[in-house]
Amino acid sequence: MITFENVHKSFGPKHVLRGVDLEVPKGESMVIIGGSGTGKSVTLKCVLGLLTPDQGTITVDGNDATKGDRDAFLARFGMLFQGGALFDSLTVWQNVAFRLLRGSLKRPKAEAREIAIEKLRRVGLTPDVADLFPSELSGGMQKRVGLARAIAAEPEIIFFDEPTTGLDPIMSGVINDLIREIVVEMGATAMTITHDMTSVRAIADKVAMLHDGVIQWTGPVNEMDTSGDPYLTQFISGSAEGPIEAVR
């Protein structure tokens, strides 16, 4: 579904991506892991066209991600942002139905609200939450609202940016289980970026280790612990000793 071929991206003298090669199969959940500042978010932004690669190609379903109708292209995606990124001036249901109230996916207001409430139910929130504002919700509830928004337009591809950041271990487990269930249920292609190994084991079909601007290792999640790759082994174990230099 998504293919990266020799993708490079720099910001001034800082080379973030140095030749990323990766294939994300249709209907599978790919999790990209790596330390902070290794370019995980940059990778997602390049797919969405928020950043333009300096070199290389990214294709989505065989088509160049940088060409064609942008609205139609972006309509295929859903996104759960790291900080929730809810609009504080909109009610919960208006946040969930944001894409259904405007643009090429626009629906009548009553229908959009109905869909929003159905998606809120899917992530375990009751209809009475619909008319609250994000500030009235806990962090875990806000994350669920963000997930409901990500799936509201029935996207083919869903991106999850650090989905459990800021959540306690129990709520993290709940969100991981929800993500896994929803991705399987929808038959969606998923790309997640995280450094939370519990999330990786819960939601991944395949794992890719990004370090120093390239994919150091990629393979099925069940081969991660026996990969023999020194970068991946160090990252999984959290050891200060290894090829990845710890910033002191």
Buried (B, 14 or more C-beta within 10 A) or exposed (E): BBBBBBBBBBEEEEBBBBBBBBBBEEBBBBBBBBBEEBBBBBBBBBBBBEBEBBEBEBBBBEEEBBEEEEEEBBBBBBBBBBEBBBEEEBBBBBBBBBBBBEEEBEBEEEEBBBBBBEBBEBBEBEEEBBEBBBEEBEBBBBBBBBBBBBBBBEBBBBBBBBBBBBBEEEBBBBBBEBBBEBBBEBEBBBBBBBBBBEBBBBBBBBBBBBBBBBBBBBBEBEBBEEBEBEBBBBBBEEEEEBEBEEEE
